[in-house]
Amino acid sequence: MTEQTDATNAVVIERTFDAPLSLVWRMWTDADSFASWYGPTGASIPFAEFDVRVGGQRRLCMEVTTPDGPMRMWFGGEYREVEPPNRLVYSEQITDENGNASDDSHSTEVRVELAEVADGTRVVMTHVGIPSDSPGAMGWQMAFDKLAATLSA
């Protein structure tokens, strides 16, 4: 991915959390912590496995309830940049439960910038390859709301 970000093909969320930088970093890099807040309202993460180092793999399963019953979606990717506690960059794409990319899946990139500020930690997340008006963008907004609730609990 290039550093250039087309605003119509990226979700950008900036939010400040009333929590220390080290805790917010852990919420992004510890699989169990990430699973506690990630996904849209009503979704759960029954499986998450992270090897947080450059070249390390990440895999997770998101489960949502549909009128036809539970539906599972698997995602995988690779860490491209890991600069604790300020920057995390990873690829993400739809996979099967074994981490194999589906034929119609395209790889996207998630960039997370963290900074300590007077009232907590500022997070700027950019998900390149997800249109700003897509259901994925709405899912990220809901996930950030869940993160705020988790951090304030």
KASULRA-V812286 format. One record per residue. N is the residue number from 1. RES is the residue in three letters. OMEGA is omega in degrees with one decimal (none if undefined). NEAR is the number of other ideal C-beta (glycine too) atoms within 8 Angstrom. Layout:
N:RES:OMEGA:NEAR
N:RES:OMEGA:NEAR
This chain:
1:MET:177.1:5
2:THR:177.4:3
3:GLU:179.9:4
4:GLN:-178.7:4
5:THR:174.5:9
6:ASP:-174.0:6
7:ALA:179.0:7
8:THR:-179.0:7
9:ASN:177.6:10
10:ALA:172.2:13
11:VAL:177.1:13
12:VAL:178.3:11
13:ILE:174.4:10
14:GLU:-179.4:8
15:ARG:175.5:8
16:THR:-179.6:10
17:PHE:176.9:11
18:ASP:-177.4:7
19:ALA:179.6:9
20:PRO:-179.6:8
21:LEU:-177.7:11
22:SER:179.5:7
23:LEU:-179.6:10
24:VAL:175.8:15
25:TRP:179.7:11
26:ARG:179.5:9
27:MET:178.7:14
28:TRP:-170.2:10
29:THR:176.3:12
30:ASP:-173.2:8
31:ALA:-179.6:9
32:ASP:178.5:7
33:SER:178.6:11
34:PHE:-178.7:15
35:ALA:-177.7:11
36:SER:-177.0:9
37:TRP:-172.0:12
38:TYR:175.4:12
39:GLY:179.3:12
40:PRO:177.2:9
41:THR:179.5:6
42:GLY:179.0:5
43:ALA:173.5:11
44:SER:179.8:6
45:ILE:-177.8:14
46:PRO:180.0:6
47:PHE:173.7:8
48:ALA:-179.8:13
49:GLU:-176.7:9
50:PHE:169.9:10
51:ASP:-169.0:8
52:VAL:174.1:9
53:ARG:179.8:7
54:VAL:-176.6:7
55:GLY:178.6:5
56:GLY:-177.0:11
57:GLN:172.7:10
58:ARG:178.4:15
59:ARG:174.5:12
60:LEU:178.6:15
61:CYS:175.0:13
62:MET:178.9:13
63:GLU:176.5:12
64:VAL:177.9:11
65:THR:178.2:7
66:THR:176.6:7
67:PRO:179.1:2
68:ASP:-178.9:4
69:GLY:-177.1:5
70:PRO:176.2:7
71:MET:178.9:9
72:ARG:175.5:9
73:MET:179.8:9
74:TRP:178.4:13
75:PHE:176.9:12
76:GLY:178.4:12
77:GLY:-177.5:12
78:GLU:176.6:9
79:TYR:-178.7:16
80:ARG:177.2:8
81:GLU:176.3:8
82:VAL:-179.2:12
83:GLU:-176.4:6
84:PRO:-8.2:6
85:PRO:-170.5:7
86:ASN:-174.5:8
87:ARG:178.5:10
88:LEU:177.9:14
89:VAL:177.8:11
90:TYR:174.2:11
91:SER:178.1:10
92:GLU:172.8:12
93:GLN:178.5:13
94:ILE:179.8:8
95:THR:167.7:14
96:ASP:-176.9:7
97:GLU:178.1:7
98:ASN:178.5:5
99:GLY:179.1:9
100:ASN:-178.7:6
101:ALA:175.8:9
102:SER:-176.6:9
103:ASP:-176.6:4
104:ASP:-177.9:4
105:SER:173.8:9
106:HIS:-179.2:6
107:SER:175.6:10
108:THR:-180.0:11
109:GLU:177.5:13
110:VAL:177.2:14
111:ARG:-179.3:11
112:VAL:177.8:11
113:GLU:179.7:9
114:LEU:178.0:15
115:ALA:175.4:8
116:GLU:177.6:8
117:VAL:-174.2:8
118:ALA:-176.3:2
119:ASP:175.8:5
120:GLY:-178.1:10
121:THR:176.1:14
122:ARG:176.9:11
123:VAL:170.3:14
124:VAL:-179.7:9
125:MET:176.5:14
126:THR:177.1:10
127:HIS:-177.0:15
128:VAL:179.4:12
129:GLY:176.3:10
130:ILE:-178.9:13
131:PRO:-176.3:9
132:SER:179.4:11
133:ASP:-175.4:5
134:SER:172.7:9
135:PRO:177.4:5
136:GLY:177.6:10
137:ALA:177.6:12
138:MET:178.0:9
139:GLY:177.4:11
140:TRP:178.6:13
141:GLN:178.8:9
142:MET:179.1:11
143:ALA:178.5:12
144:PHE:174.5:12
145:ASP:177.8:9
146:LYS:176.7:12
147:LEU:178.6:11
148:ALA:179.4:10
149:ALA:179.2:9
150:THR:-178.0:10
151:LEU:-178.9:12
152:SER:-178.1:7
153:ALA:none:4
